[in-house]
Amino acid sequence: MPYLRYWTNLSSIIYIGFSPKNFELSLSLSFNYKREAALTEIDLMYAKFADAFEKEYVSQGYNTDRSIEETLNIGWKLLSMLPRTELKRIDDKFLDQYYQA
């Protein structure tokens, strides 16, 4: 399944930051739920993350005016959907401060 190569590198992609350049990430991680049974539990977490990322972060619309603080809070909320052990490229001091267990 070609999407799995993105999932193994997702923490690296996230480390780069959420920006318009990474919008293709949500498209690359589009998910066919009919194949859900063939995926591992962690794969399903990444699929749910991708859906939430698309819905809450990327598809904010032109009329949404949120501050950088709101944007970062949404980013951390979304990252917290994944197990902390998957966020290997993020410094522990930031995870200790912002990761929502």
C-alpha positions as CSV (number, residue, x, y, z in Angstrom):
1,M,0.0,0.0,0.0
2,P,1.7,3.2,-1.1
3,Y,0.4,5.4,1.7
4,L,2.3,3.4,4.3
5,R,5.6,5.0,3.3
6,Y,4.1,8.4,4.3
7,W,2.9,7.1,7.6
8,T,6.4,5.8,8.7
9,N,7.8,9.3,8.0
10,L,4.9,11.3,9.3
11,S,6.7,12.6,12.4
12,S,9.5,13.9,10.1
13,I,6.9,15.6,7.9
14,I,5.2,17.1,11.0
15,Y,8.5,18.3,12.3
16,I,8.9,20.4,9.2
17,G,5.7,22.2,10.3
18,F,2.2,22.7,9.2
19,S,2.2,25.1,6.3
20,P,0.6,25.5,2.9
21,K,3.6,23.6,1.4
22,N,2.4,20.5,3.3
23,F,-1.2,20.5,2.1
24,E,-0.3,17.7,-0.2
25,L,0.3,15.6,3.0
26,S,-3.4,15.4,3.6
27,L,-4.0,14.4,0.0
28,S,-1.3,11.8,0.1
29,L,-2.8,10.4,3.3
30,S,-6.3,10.1,1.9
31,F,-7.7,6.9,3.2
32,N,-10.0,4.2,1.9
33,Y,-11.9,3.0,4.9
34,K,-12.9,-0.2,3.1
35,R,-9.4,-1.4,3.6
36,E,-9.4,-0.4,7.3
37,A,-9.4,-4.0,8.5
38,A,-6.0,-4.7,6.8
39,L,-4.2,-1.9,8.7
40,T,-2.5,-2.0,12.1
41,E,-3.8,-0.1,15.1
42,I,-1.1,2.6,14.5
43,D,-2.0,2.9,10.8
44,L,-5.6,3.6,11.9
45,M,-4.3,6.3,14.3
46,Y,-2.4,7.9,11.4
47,A,-5.5,7.7,9.2
48,K,-7.7,9.4,11.9
49,F,-4.9,12.0,12.3
50,A,-4.9,12.7,8.5
51,D,-8.7,13.1,8.5
52,A,-8.6,15.5,11.5
53,F,-5.7,17.4,10.0
54,E,-7.6,17.9,6.8
55,K,-10.8,18.9,8.6
56,E,-9.5,21.1,11.4
57,Y,-6.2,22.5,10.1
58,V,-6.1,22.6,6.3
59,S,-9.8,23.3,5.5
60,Q,-10.2,26.3,7.7
61,G,-11.7,28.4,4.9
62,Y,-11.0,32.0,3.8
63,N,-13.2,33.5,6.5
64,T,-11.4,31.9,9.4
65,D,-9.2,34.4,11.2
66,R,-7.3,32.6,13.9
67,S,-4.2,33.7,15.7
68,I,-0.9,31.9,15.6
69,E,-1.5,30.8,19.2
70,E,-4.8,29.2,18.2
71,T,-3.2,27.6,15.2
72,L,-0.4,26.1,17.3
73,N,-2.9,24.8,19.9
74,I,-4.8,23.1,17.1
75,G,-1.6,21.6,15.8
76,W,-0.7,20.2,19.3
77,K,-4.2,18.9,19.8
78,L,-3.9,17.0,16.5
79,L,-0.4,15.7,17.2
80,S,-1.7,14.5,20.5
81,M,-3.9,12.1,18.6
82,L,-0.8,10.1,17.9
83,P,1.2,8.2,20.5
84,R,4.0,10.2,21.9
85,T,6.5,7.5,20.9
86,E,5.7,8.3,17.2
87,L,6.8,11.9,17.5
88,K,10.5,11.1,17.6
89,R,11.7,14.2,15.8
90,I,10.1,16.7,18.3
91,D,12.3,17.6,21.2
92,D,11.1,16.2,24.5
93,K,11.0,19.6,26.2
94,F,8.3,20.6,23.7
95,L,6.4,17.4,24.1
96,D,6.6,17.8,27.9
97,Q,5.2,21.3,27.6
98,Y,2.6,20.9,24.8
99,Y,1.7,17.3,24.2
100,Q,-1.8,16.6,25.5
101,A,-1.8,13.1,26.9
